[in-house]
Amino acid sequence: MNPSDPAEKSVHLPNIVIVPDTFDATDGAETPFGKRSGGDVFRLTIEHIAALQAGQTLALDVMNEYVVFLKTNSSGENSKDKVPGYGE
């Protein structure tokens, strides 16, 4: 993807996908979200899953720089997003 290309700016990629396993997301690697320079792995415990099921939100520290909030989606919207070649 080339972010400076106006035609590519209109492409909507999902922000959550189901993949079979972790993958390299460093040094400009191509991912289901486009090229990325880094990534992290989070492992949920039973307590984390129970908190989500109880309607709570998890805050995840990403590479000591970003925070991601993880919530459940009661409507199920986007719960089945898949990208061909990644977990399909």
C-alpha positions in Angstrom: 0.0 0.0 0.0 1.1 3.5 -0.7 -0.5 6.1 1.7 0.3 8.9 -0.7 -1.7 7.4 -3.5 -5.2 9.0 -3.3 -6.8 5.8 -4.8 -5.4 3.7 -1.9 -6.6 6.2 0.8 -10.2 5.2 0.2 -9.5 1.5 0.8 -11.1 0.4 4.1 -9.3 -2.4 5.8 -10.7 -4.0 8.9 -9.2 -3.1 12.3 -9.8 -6.6 13.8 -9.2 -9.9 12.0 -8.9 -13.5 13.0 -5.6 -15.1 12.1 -4.3 -18.6 12.7 -1.2 -17.5 14.6 1.1 -14.6 15.2 3.1 -13.3 12.2 6.0 -11.0 11.6 4.8 -7.4 11.8 8.2 -5.6 11.8 10.3 -3.6 9.4 7.5 -2.7 7.0 6.1 -6.2 6.8 2.8 -6.7 4.9 0.0 -7.5 7.3 -3.8 -7.8 7.0 -3.8 -4.0 8.0 -1.2 -3.0 5.4 2.5 -2.5 6.1 3.5 -2.3 9.8 6.7 -1.6 11.7 6.1 -3.5 14.9 3.7 -5.5 16.9 3.1 -7.2 20.2 1.4 -10.3 21.6 -1.1 -10.2 24.4 -2.4 -13.4 26.1 -5.8 -13.3 27.8 -6.3 -15.1 31.1 -9.6 -16.6 32.3 -9.9 -13.5 34.5 -9.5 -11.2 31.5 -12.2 -13.1 29.6 -14.5 -13.0 32.6 -14.0 -9.3 32.9 -14.9 -8.8 29.3 -17.9 -11.0 29.6 -19.0 -8.9 32.7 -18.9 -5.8 30.5 -15.6 -4.4 31.6 -12.9 -3.0 29.3 -9.3 -4.2 29.2 -6.5 -1.6 28.7 -3.4 -3.0 26.9 0.0 -1.3 26.9 1.5 -1.5 23.4 5.2 -1.3 23.3 5.3 1.2 26.1 3.9 3.9 23.8 0.3 3.2 22.9 -2.8 2.1 24.8 -5.4 -0.1 23.2 -8.8 -0.7 24.8 -10.4 -4.1 24.3 -14.2 -4.5 24.7 -16.7 -7.0 23.7 -19.2 -6.1 21.0 -22.7 -7.2 22.1 -24.1 -6.7 18.7 -21.5 -9.0 17.1 -20.6 -6.4 14.5 -17.1 -7.0 13.0 -16.8 -10.2 15.0 -16.3 -12.3 11.8 -14.0 -10.0 9.8 -11.4 -12.1 8.0 -8.8 -11.2 5.4 -8.1 -13.8 2.6 -4.8 -15.5 3.4 -5.0 -14.7 7.1 -6.9 -17.4 9.0 -9.3 -18.2 6.2 
